[in-house]
Amino acid sequence: MAESTSIPLTIEFTGGLELLFSNQRKHKVDLPSSKQSPNVADLITYLCDNLMKDPRKDMFVLDGTVRPGILVLINDADWELEGQETYQLQPRDEIVFVSTLHGG
């Protein structure tokens, strides 16, 4: 059985997403991992299962990934430049989720 480790990350939610995460913008997370290098998809699952207290998960994820209208930055770079969900997380990465969706 693989040894379980964790990867320290800083996660930030802005643009209203913090409302889904206990009204807290910044979170220090030790992402548990039995894999060599967890990826952003693993992080998104972890956030939904462990950090999100709001039942409206569909405001954050849709069809298993971050819903359209939410920008994801990995160390200040657009995640589309980094491989999106497949980006292998590194210790002390900073991941920012920015909602561009507005009610009306």
N, C-alpha and C positions, 0 to 999 in steps of 0.2 A: 504494500500500500504506500502511496506517495506521501511524503512528509508534508504536513500542512504548514503554510507560511502565511504571512500577510504583507501587503504592500501599502505603505503610508501615502495617502493622497490628500489633496485639498480640493474640495468640491464647492462650487459656488452656484447659486441659483438667483437669477435676476429677472426683471421684466414681469414680475407677478408670480413666477414659479415658486418663489420662497413660501408663498401661501400654502402650497401643497406639502411643504417640508417644515412644518411647525413654526412658520414665520421666521425661519432662521436662514440667512443668506449664505453664510460660510459654515462649512462642516469639515472637520478633520476626520478622515475615515481610514481605518486600517482594513483594507479589502482582503478578507481571507481567501486563500487560494491553495488548492491542491495541485493546480497546473503550474508549469514552469513560469509562464508569463500570462496572467489573465489579460483579456482585452476589454475594450470599451463595452461590448455587448454583455460581458460578465458583470461589469460595473453597473450598467443600466438595470439588469435583473436584481442585483444586490440592493440598489437604491430603492427600487419598487417594493422589494420584500422586507427590507429592514429599516429604511430611513423615512419613507413616505407614510405619514399617518393619515393623510386625507384619502378617502375612499375613491376619489375621482381619478384613478390611474390613467384613464383615457385622456386626461388633460396633459399628460406627460409622454405616454407611450401609445403607439397605434401600430397594430400588426407586428408587435415584438421589437419595435425600434422607436427612437425618439420621433414624435409626431412632426409632420411638416410645420414650419413656422417657428421651430425652436432651433436657434443657432447653437452649435457646440464648438467650443474652443478648447484646444489641447495646447497648454503652455502658450497661450495667446495666438495660436494659429488655427484657422478653420479646419475642422476635423476632416473635411473633404480632401484636404491636402495631405492628411496623415493616414488615410485609409479607412475613415469612418469607424464602424463597429469592430473592424479587425485590428485596429491599432493596439499594439502590445504595450500595456501600461508599465511605466517605470516608477521606481520609488520617487516620491516627492513631486510627481506630475501634478499640475493644476488643471482641473477640468471645470469649465464654466458653461452653464446652460442658460441661454438668454431667450426668453420668450419674445417673439415679435407679434404675437397674437393679441388682439385687443377686442374686448366685448363692445357691443354697440347696438 
